[in-house]
């Protein structure tokens, strides 16, 4: 990993004594004493990715505007404006990075003032190098844990359906082999990627595979479902906000975009992003800067953007609901995920895999998949794709046999020559009846979106 210090490049090796994140960190040292800055650079420089120094708060402000820092090591007593006053000003304009205060005054008033200004940790002068390194390691661990927790909470809120083998791209069909080859080819590149395909075809799985093969794999993968966040909250969720920026904003909060610093940002259902926010996303893509709600300051950040949609974005551009400039900006490299019905033997292999998985997970015996069932699986059109197949197998294990509505939906196609569209209609309406007319529950069981159920019911006048 490159070390950039005073124009020189070296190799930074992770130090197990101070955790795995120090070697990836970008650190700013702010102190008016050249001797102290030199000491800090000698201690931190060989162990972190980037180290910068500033001799006063004015120079520090310029550096914060130019690039992202994970940790700032700040002296308090400096000519002109002291460190805590400067920090309070930075916090008020959208500065979220952790700050370690260096001070020779360990009195209670200084500690209270420092906490109010947003200091995360202290080192008391004089200090040993290990004390400073431990403080930096604690900050990096805390930030990583907080961001991971925020991302997990967001995923739990925005994806009520079960995540389907989200870290594994399964299937040996020609179509899936081609997808894997393209992903392997583009993974090392910084290029933005647009995954297209029907709902349930595994676009997030593909995005996670792309991330795991990239040079950002050791940083966070942050998935965001643009259709799952309320329109009045999405800007704050993505970009963060300052305290008091709107009603209910009791404290400043870093957005999900900044959580992806150094990693991968996955914007699913990008076609559902509110039109008013599309221009702001375009600016972020162009400038690589984020402006928290309520702030006049733009914060630099670095992340790879990956997008996904099951909508026809070109049609939405023509209808005026999706910005053409944003469409052309994100449609640099498009990768299409094939529907399950076009993946040949992958269907049968996935069914067998899910059967083993759920039998083990639920502690129940697997249900045999005989030739009759295999034929039924092949005849069905799978509008919900892999998600629907997984949900069907889970219900099958619980019931001890394939649900009656599934067999009723597929078997008549042999006897009466019904089309796949009719098979699909019978199956969806059967699941809807079983769910007592609850379209949300029926969509969950089918593994498709509520919008898809609504649209199909409208077409069928059901």
C-alpha positions, 0 to 999 in steps of 0.5 A: 500500500503506497505511503505518500509523505512529502512526495515520496512513495513507500510501502506501508505494512499493517502493524498488528499491534495497532489494528488493521486499519492504521495502514489504510488511514489518512491523517492530518497533523495540526501543530505550530511547532516544527519539532512536534510535527516532525516527531508526529510524521516520523511516528505515523508516516511509516504506519499509515497510508497518507500523512499531511501536516499543517502549521496553523488552522488556516492551512489545516482548513485548506487541506480539509477542503482538498481531501478526506482525512480519517483522523486529525491530530490537533494541538490546542494552544497555537498563535491566533485561533486555538485548536478547540475554537477552530474545531468547533467551527469545522464541526458546525460546517460539516466536518465529521472525522475523528479528532485527537487533541494534544494538550499539556493542560489536563484540567476539567474545564479543558476536557469539557470544552474539548468534548463540546467541540467534538474531540474524540480522544486526548493525548497529554504532553509529554507523551510516548509514541505508543500512546499516540498510536493507540489513540489513533487506532482507537479512533479508526476502530470506533469509526469503522464499527460505527459505520458498519453498524449504520450500514447494517441498520440501514440494510435491515430497514430497507430490505425486509425480504431475505438476502439471497446468498448475497456474497455468492454468484452461483450458476454455470450457465453460459449467460452467468459465466459471461457475467462473471468474466465481465465482472472480473475484467472491470473489477480492478478499474475505477469505472462506474458500473450499471447492473440491469435486469429483472427484480430478483436476478441477483444484481446486488450479489453481482455488485458485492462480487465486483467489490470483493474482486476490486482493490477496495475489498478491505473497505465497506460495501454500502448498499442503498435501495433508492426506492426504500427510503422516504423521499423527504429523508433520502437526501439526509440519509445519503449526504448526512446533515448538520445539527438543526438542519431540519426538524428532528435533527438533534445532532449532526450525522454523517451520511451513507455516502461518507460511510463508503469512503474508500470503498464501494457505494451501491445505489440499487433501484437508481431509477426510483431516485427522486428527480430533484435529487438526481442533479445533486447526485450528478454533481457528486459524481462529477466533483466527488464532493458531498454537501450535508443538509444544512451545510454550505461546505462540500466534503471531499470523498472517494468511493466507487459507484455501482448502480442497479435498476430493473427499469428501462432508464432510456424510456424514463429519460424519454418520458422526462422522469430521469435526467438524461445527463445523469443517465449518460453519466452512470451508463458507462459500463452496463452489465445485464443479469439474465432472468432465471428462466433463461439460465438453463440447468442453473434453475435446477441446481439452485433449487437443490442448493436452496433445499439443502440450505433450508433443511439444514437451517430450519432443522427439517427434512429436505423435500425430494425434487423428483422428475415431476417437480423438476418439470414443473420448475422448468415450465414456470416463468419465474417472474420473481427470479431467484428470490421467488425460487428461494421463497418457494423452496423455504415454504416447501421445507416448512410444509413438507411438500411443494405448495398446492398453488404452485403445482396448480399453477404449472401443471395445467400448462401441459394438459391445456396448452396454456401460455406462460403468461397464463401460468404466471397469472394463475400462480400470482392470483393463487398466492394473493388469495392465500395471503388473504388479498394482502398484496404486500404479503403476496409480493413477499412470498413471490419474491417480487415488488409490491409495484409488480403485483399492483401493475399485474393485477391492474392489467388483469382487472383483478 
